[in-house]
Amino acid sequence: MSVWRRELGWILGVILLQWWLAPLLAWREVRPDFVLLFVLYIALYAEPVHAMVLGFALGILVDSLTWSPFGLNALILTTVAFVPHLLRSRLFLSSVATQLAFIVFFTLGGTLIHSLYSLMVGQQTATDFSTRIGIGLFWNLLFYGILFRRWIKWLPIQEK
Amino acid sequence: MGVLRFRESGPQDRQILSERRVRFLCFILLILISLICLSRWGVRHRNPLGEALSFVLDPLQNAYSRWLQRSEARVMSWSRLIELQAKSEQLKAENERLRQQLALLQNLDGENRRLRRLHGLSSHLPWEALPAEVIGKGGEPLQTILLNQGTLAGVAVNQPVVGSRGLVGRVLAVRSHACLVLRITDPNSAVGVFAAEVPDEASGEVVAGIVSGHATQGLVLEPRGGAALPTGYPVFTSSISTIYPAGLLVGHVAENLETGYSLQRRQRVRSAVDFERLREVLILTGLKREQALSLRAQAGALLAEPEPRPTP
């Protein structure tokens, strides 16, 4: 019960950060993706179905709150929650190197999906692809370090 | 082979396999739902959940933004009280000068109306302006601003948005209590313009062109005929624009841009609006309702009249 409460608290906190803080930190229209980092963390340490449902629900909520195309973040976050499970038997998911590699991979993948979607609907993005990846990586690595490594004992799921 | 191994294995392996299947099915199901959502509501920026949340969260965001502005103003008022007194005197003098100019312009406006009537020209279409406050930014990788007026106030997609200094952009998406505005500096924006010393397209020295947003340069002007405009020259919206009314200040020519291929001259335009300090804007919601109805009635009457027969 306490884990659930803590998880709910984290979900609300992450949504608040994404809705309120992320637009303030936007640098050339690229902002940190707190929800992606949280879903990745849950995917690394929790049951895959739990992580996928959480990723999907958070994605839908973020799409509704932030005016992004409805369903795009849900698609990305569900994938983020599923991929670490595929590699569970081959990689040490709790190692820092693996987690950093996942952040790089998912930041690249997320930006690519957003860019492909923009291309499909005939929309240009405000910043070019390389700048978005560079700034996105900077934000995501920084906040993963701050939020999900340092205060690990306060997170809803304990490291195995 | 995998099936054979499964058949030979025990109940524990069977359970693992069924768990894997459940996970995979769950993944496929969620991805399918996401894709359906994306194809159904993705492009139009409108979805039932977003609409429902808009009713609760947009007024909250509006209230937060107002509180922030008020507290900011309070801090500013303490620190800049003396400076403001001096500025107030300046503004009083400027106000007096502007009043005189306004009286002159009202005189000219009356004359203009009389002359237009004399020549049988229709009067300029009036635009109804809806004041709105900037309460945030959008979530897409686009240059957008969020305003506190939505469908309930009569806002619709593609309505122009202007600031006190010039053109801001157009409405990209609307919800009940808020709307998202695409800035003219976004690469997806483009507007037909003319460059002239006065905002009159019919005056002699006019250079037509297109101003479009650019990812790094802000605004880029492509003048028709490759004409070179001097730095500081004002650029206004043209009457060929289907979205924006003519004569709105877009910005001023800042510098020539070096292009790899010298087929088309390009010049950087400094936007008239400072987007970082933008707080209040006007949404041009269209014709005034009564005037629109009367115009429609006039048009209907004209259509109902029988055409004169050509004389043999």
Contacts between the chains, C-beta under 8 A, distances in Angstrom:
chain1	res1	chain2	res2	distance
A	19	B	57	8.0
A	23	B	136	5.8
A	23	B	137	4.5
A	23	B	139	7.7
A	26	B	137	6.5
A	29	B	141	5.4
A	29	B	142	7.0
A	29	B	143	6.1
A	30	B	141	7.0
A	48	B	23	5.0
A	48	B	26	8.0
A	49	B	22	6.8
A	49	B	23	5.7
A	49	B	26	5.2
A	52	B	23	7.6
A	52	B	26	5.7
A	52	B	27	5.9
A	52	B	30	5.8
A	53	B	26	7.4
A	53	B	30	7.3
A	55	B	30	8.0
A	56	B	30	4.5
A	56	B	33	7.3
A	56	B	34	6.9
A	59	B	34	7.1
A	60	B	37	7.2
A	60	B	49	6.6
A	61	B	49	7.8
A	62	B	139	7.6
A	63	B	37	7.8
A	63	B	47	7.4
A	63	B	50	7.4
A	64	B	47	6.4
A	64	B	49	4.4
A	64	B	50	4.0
A	64	B	53	5.2
A	65	B	50	7.7
A	65	B	53	6.4
A	65	B	57	7.0
A	65	B	139	7.4
A	66	B	138	7.0
A	66	B	139	2.6
A	66	B	140	7.8
A	67	B	45	6.1
A	67	B	50	7.7
A	67	B	138	4.4
A	67	B	139	4.9
A	67	B	140	6.4
A	67	B	144	7.6
A	67	B	146	7.7
A	67	B	173	6.2
A	67	B	180	5.2
A	68	B	138	8.0
A	68	B	139	4.4
A	68	B	140	5.2
A	69	B	38	6.2
A	69	B	42	3.9
A	69	B	43	6.7
A	69	B	45	7.5
A	69	B	140	7.5
A	70	B	37	5.2
A	70	B	38	6.7
A	70	B	40	7.8
A	70	B	41	4.2
A	70	B	42	5.4
A	70	B	45	7.8
A	70	B	47	4.1
A	70	B	49	7.8
A	70	B	50	6.8
A	71	B	33	7.9
A	71	B	34	4.7
A	71	B	35	6.8
A	71	B	36	7.4
A	71	B	37	3.2
A	71	B	38	3.4
A	71	B	39	7.9
A	71	B	40	7.9
A	71	B	41	7.1
A	71	B	42	5.6
A	72	B	34	7.7
A	72	B	38	5.9
A	72	B	42	6.5
A	74	B	30	7.4
A	74	B	33	7.5
A	74	B	34	4.2
A	74	B	37	6.6
A	75	B	31	6.4
A	75	B	34	3.9
A	75	B	35	6.7
A	75	B	38	6.6
A	78	B	27	6.7
A	78	B	30	4.5
A	78	B	31	5.9
A	78	B	34	6.2
A	79	B	31	7.4
A	82	B	23	7.7
A	82	B	27	4.7
A	85	B	23	6.7
A	114	B	141	6.4
A	117	B	38	7.9
A	117	B	42	7.8
A	118	B	141	7.4
A	121	B	42	7.8
A	121	B	43	5.4
A	123	B	142	7.5
A	123	B	188	5.8
A	124	B	186	7.9
A	124	B	187	3.9
A	124	B	188	5.3
A	124	B	215	7.7
A	125	B	141	4.4
A	125	B	142	7.1
A	125	B	187	7.4
A	125	B	215	7.8
A	126	B	141	5.5
A	126	B	142	5.3
A	126	B	143	4.7
A	126	B	186	5.8
A	126	B	187	6.5
A	126	B	215	6.1
A	127	B	141	6.6
A	127	B	215	5.6
A	128	B	215	5.9
A	132	B	141	6.6
